Amino acid sequence: METRGIILEKAYQAAVKIVPAGARCTALTRIAGVWQLHHQPEKSELILNEALKSAELLKYPFEKAKALAGVAAVHFKNGQTEDARSQILRAVRLARASETPAQSMEALYRLAVTCQESGLLQEAQPILEEMYRMALTPDNELDSAAELVNIAELYDDLGDKERAQNILAEALRLAGKIPDTWFRLERLIEIADTFYSVVEPDKALPILLQAQNLVDKVDEVSRPYFLLRIAEIYTRLNMPSEAGNILKSAPPVIASRGTDYEIAGGLIEVAEKYLAINEPAAAGELLLQAADLANKITTPKEKVNLQIEIAGWLDAAGKTSIAQNLAAEAYAFSHKAGDKDVVLYTLGNLALLYVFLRDTGRAAGIVEEISRRVQGSSVKTAGLGAIGIELANEGQFELALRLSAVIREPEVLAGLLTAIAEA
């Protein structure tokens, strides 16, 4: 495998070709961050200066504030604390000047995260207080309950659990006033999840029960979504029987959906949650039902996408031989999945599936097929970037590098190469 330095140099060469200044700044900042992680502060600072030049080209305060937050984080890690503080203060002013409250809030959130991760606690506190005041300002067009949940999580990250708990209580009060049942339910689940994650798990339970009582009041199409989210929190609360009871009620509701594709997708989601509570038999049964539905689908693209997803989860449920057969069926249909770029993306997902199935030889063969299909064609390759990152995350660096060799879009290539160097 090529050295990290060579990979990062290739990432840099791709990054400087990115036309939009914001995307170029983000790519260069990430590369600078990887150099910093590997104890090369001089190289990191050189690239960071180029990122800063790109940030200065941005027109809108909101965009520039977010770009400066990323640059400041790397400056701090390089030991350039004063530079980092200066950029954060400037970014706060830009965030306030953003065109809408939502943009201001998003930029301030990004800055607060940067301060928290960099240990700049004194800088983080006033930003969070400003966000809190904005969230409670009447007629601000913000989803106040959702914003307060984000703020509470940041206070918890700073170690101020009491403040986090008080803000969550305020979010719960506001959520109870939301007239639309769907949105009220969404916020209650978020708040329960956050109480579990950042404050006291026991306080999540009564909120979860409140949410559970609302599920029957939303439309049938939305019910499985909420049931699965509630089951997921019960699982994290170490209440598998409660999670299992909810999961049992989900398939009949899912079966009322319109198409085989939609029903199969819903069954896969339930199976995934069964695996989380260590019930592979129940998961396997639902996955086999989903596979039967996929077999009836006549649209190749839908059929193949489902078969790939089902095969991965069947392997996780201990049904590896069935998963391998399904993968082979998916490959047979993959060449009919659609346009050339769709076929490439489908083949990329198949390569990743074979890595999950521990057949790296088959995965390598599919990557080579992708390479042959790209040569001499004008096919789009952007969809392969995310697959390459997944391959790198699975430790398949050579396959990820081979995939990077066929990617033509500079932003996608820079992102993949940086991820490979970072992994």
ABEGO torsion letter per residue (X at the ends): XBBAAAAAAAAAAAAAABABAAAAAAAAAAAAAAAAAAGBAAAAAAAAAAAAAAAAABABAAAAAAAAAAAAAAAAAAGBAAAAAAAAAAAAAAAAABABAAAAAAAAAAAAAAAAAAGBAAAAAAAAAAAAAAAABBGAGBBAAAAAAAAAAAAAAAGBAAAAAAAAAAAAAAAAABABAAAAAAAAAAAAAAAAAABBAAAAAAAAAAAAAAAAABBAAAAAAAAAAAAAAAAAAGBAAAAAAAAAAAAAAAAABABAAAAAAAAAAAAAAAAAAGBAAAAAAAAAAAAAAAAABABAAAAAAAAAAAAAAAAAAGBAAAAAAAAAAAAAAAAAAEBAAAAAAAAAAAAAAAAAAGBAAAAAAAAAAAAAAABGBABBAAAAAAAAAAAAAAGBAAAAAAAAAABABAAAAAAAAAAAAAX
